[in-house]
Amino acid sequence: MLPLYLAVSDAGAAGIGVAAFILYVFLLFFFGLRTIKRGHWVLFILGFFFFPFWIVGGMIPPKGMSRMDAMYAEKDRSS
């Protein structure tokens, strides 16, 4: 039988693992959908194989936006 302090720490580690997995899945869907919404289809498809493509696709401005439009969109987002 395990001492009580080991059983508690194992449960805490499992809880942190479950929370990290839930956060990972949430971010996976969030950045994946945001990449599609912004019109970056190639980055979306590549994101299935290498997740950072979805992060990049979710962060860069929408496809077809001029540099000035991107600047105004960033200004609106920051205020």
Summary of the structure (lengths in Angstrom):
residues: 79
radius of gyration: 19.4
end to end distance: 57.8
largest distance: 66.6
contacts: 177
relative contact order: 0.09
helix: 77%
strand: 0%
